[in-house]
Amino acid sequence: MEDEVDRLVAAWRRERPDLDVEPLEVLSRVSRLARHLDRARRLAFAEHQLEPWEFDVLTSLRRAGAPYQLSPGQLLTQTLVTSGTMTNRIDRLAKKGLVERLPDPTDRRGVLVRLTAEGRDRADQALAGLLDQERAILAQLSRAQRVDLAALLRQLTAPFDNVPG
């Protein structure tokens, strides 16, 4: 089975035989797959009236376990955004009734962000929808192929996820 990346690689090999274009065979496919996954994510979230960034914040809180709360700093670490961006996101989610700010009992100047019951329900429903979309994307692979692919992708992503600072 031939795909668009095969055609792209063949064209580059024809036009630039002096270059080793082998990385394109893997990374162009990863890039194309990421675009398809982004579309699937947006569709799954839109069905639950959520933007991707809203899902990221809500599910960070949901994964924290009961009582589903984190400090803004912990949310920054998990979502990889600036403090100004996070403040804006928390404000917008609080206005929608999906999170609430509470005083941090261990730091008089600090706050905690807690998931509301509505936020938890929306996060849970959107996650279920996302998993349906992702299963559809992976449907052509056997269980063993998915395990192998996950291991190979982990080898590529782990160095980026384990960079200090």
C-alpha positions as CSV (number, residue, x, y, z in Angstrom):
1,M,0.0,0.0,0.0
2,E,1.4,3.4,-1.0
3,D,0.7,6.6,0.8
4,E,1.4,10.3,0.2
5,V,4.7,10.1,2.1
6,D,6.0,7.4,-0.3
7,R,5.3,9.8,-3.2
8,L,7.0,12.7,-1.4
9,V,10.1,10.6,-0.6
10,A,10.3,9.3,-4.1
11,A,10.2,12.9,-5.5
12,W,12.9,14.0,-3.1
13,R,15.1,11.0,-4.0
14,R,14.7,11.9,-7.7
15,E,15.3,15.6,-7.2
16,R,18.0,15.4,-4.5
17,P,19.8,12.1,-4.8
18,D,22.6,13.6,-2.8
19,L,20.5,13.7,0.4
20,D,19.5,10.9,2.7
21,V,15.8,11.5,3.0
22,E,15.1,8.3,5.1
23,P,14.0,10.4,8.1
24,L,11.0,11.7,6.1
25,E,9.7,8.1,5.8
26,V,9.1,8.1,9.6
27,L,8.7,11.7,10.7
28,S,6.5,12.9,7.8
29,R,4.1,10.1,8.7
30,V,4.2,11.1,12.4
31,S,3.5,14.7,11.3
32,R,0.6,13.7,9.1
33,L,-0.8,11.4,11.8
34,A,-0.6,14.2,14.3
35,R,-2.7,16.4,12.0
36,H,-5.3,13.6,11.7
37,L,-5.2,13.1,15.5
38,D,-5.6,16.8,16.1
39,R,-8.8,16.8,13.9
40,A,-10.1,13.8,15.8
41,R,-9.4,15.5,19.1
42,R,-11.1,18.7,18.1
43,L,-14.2,16.7,17.0
44,A,-14.4,14.7,20.2
45,F,-14.0,17.8,22.3
46,A,-16.5,19.9,20.3
47,E,-19.2,17.3,20.9
48,H,-18.8,18.2,24.6
49,Q,-18.5,22.0,24.0
50,L,-14.8,22.0,24.9
51,E,-11.7,23.4,23.3
52,P,-8.5,21.3,23.3
53,W,-6.9,23.6,25.9
54,E,-10.0,23.3,28.1
55,F,-9.7,19.5,27.9
56,D,-6.1,19.6,28.8
57,V,-6.7,21.6,32.0
58,L,-9.8,19.7,33.0
59,T,-8.1,16.3,32.5
60,S,-5.0,17.4,34.4
61,L,-7.3,18.0,37.4
62,R,-9.2,14.8,36.8
63,R,-6.1,12.7,36.7
64,A,-5.0,14.2,40.0
65,G,-7.6,12.1,41.8
66,A,-10.1,13.2,44.4
67,P,-10.5,16.0,45.4
68,Y,-9.4,16.9,41.8
69,Q,-7.4,19.9,42.6
70,L,-3.9,21.3,41.7
71,S,-2.0,24.5,42.2
72,P,-1.7,26.7,39.2
73,G,2.1,25.8,39.2
74,Q,1.3,22.1,38.9
75,L,-1.1,22.9,36.1
76,L,1.6,24.8,34.3
77,T,4.0,21.9,34.5
78,Q,1.4,19.5,33.1
79,T,0.1,21.7,30.3
80,L,3.4,23.4,29.3
81,V,2.0,27.0,29.1
82,T,3.1,30.3,30.6
83,S,1.7,31.5,34.0
84,G,-0.2,34.3,32.2
85,T,-1.8,31.9,29.8
86,M,-2.7,29.6,32.7
87,T,-4.3,32.4,34.7
88,N,-6.4,33.3,31.7
89,R,-7.4,29.7,31.2
90,I,-8.4,29.2,34.8
91,D,-10.4,32.5,34.7
92,R,-12.3,31.3,31.6
93,L,-13.0,27.8,33.0
94,A,-14.2,29.3,36.3
95,K,-16.5,31.6,34.4
96,K,-18.0,28.5,32.7
97,G,-18.4,26.8,36.1
98,L,-16.0,24.0,35.2
99,V,-13.4,24.8,37.9
100,E,-13.3,26.8,41.1
101,R,-10.5,28.6,42.9
102,L,-10.0,27.8,46.6
103,P,-7.5,29.2,49.1
104,D,-4.5,26.9,49.6
105,P,-4.6,25.7,53.3
106,T,-0.8,25.2,53.2
107,D,0.0,28.7,51.7
108,R,-1.9,31.8,52.7
109,R,-1.0,33.5,49.5
110,G,-1.7,30.5,47.3
111,V,-4.7,29.1,45.6
112,L,-5.8,25.7,44.4
113,V,-7.8,25.0,41.3
114,R,-10.5,22.4,41.8
115,L,-12.6,20.6,39.2
116,T,-16.4,21.2,39.7
117,A,-18.9,18.3,39.3
118,E,-19.8,19.8,35.8
119,G,-16.1,20.0,34.9
120,R,-15.6,16.4,35.9
121,D,-18.6,15.2,33.9
122,R,-17.5,17.1,30.8
123,A,-13.9,15.8,31.1
124,D,-15.1,12.2,31.5
125,Q,-17.5,12.4,28.6
126,A,-14.9,14.1,26.3
127,L,-12.3,11.5,27.2
128,A,-14.7,8.7,26.3
129,G,-15.3,10.4,22.9
130,L,-11.6,10.9,22.4
131,L,-10.8,7.3,23.0
132,D,-13.5,6.3,20.5
133,Q,-11.8,8.5,17.9
134,E,-8.4,7.1,18.7
135,R,-9.5,3.5,18.6
136,A,-10.8,4.2,15.1
137,I,-7.5,5.6,14.0
138,L,-5.7,2.5,15.4
139,A,-8.2,0.0,14.2
140,Q,-6.0,-1.3,11.3
141,L,-3.3,-2.4,13.8
142,S,-3.3,-5.6,15.8
143,R,-2.8,-5.4,19.6
144,A,0.8,-6.6,19.1
145,Q,1.4,-3.9,16.5
146,R,0.0,-1.2,18.8
147,V,2.2,-2.4,21.6
148,D,5.3,-2.4,19.4
149,L,4.4,1.1,17.9
150,A,3.9,2.5,21.4
151,A,7.3,1.2,22.5
152,L,9.1,2.6,19.4
153,L,7.4,6.0,19.8
154,R,8.3,6.1,23.5
155,Q,12.0,5.7,22.5
156,L,11.6,8.8,20.4
157,T,9.6,10.9,22.8
158,A,11.2,10.0,26.2
159,P,14.3,12.2,25.7
160,F,12.1,15.2,25.1
161,D,9.9,14.5,28.2
162,N,12.9,14.0,30.5
163,V,14.8,17.2,29.8
164,P,15.5,19.1,33.0
165,G,14.1,22.5,33.5
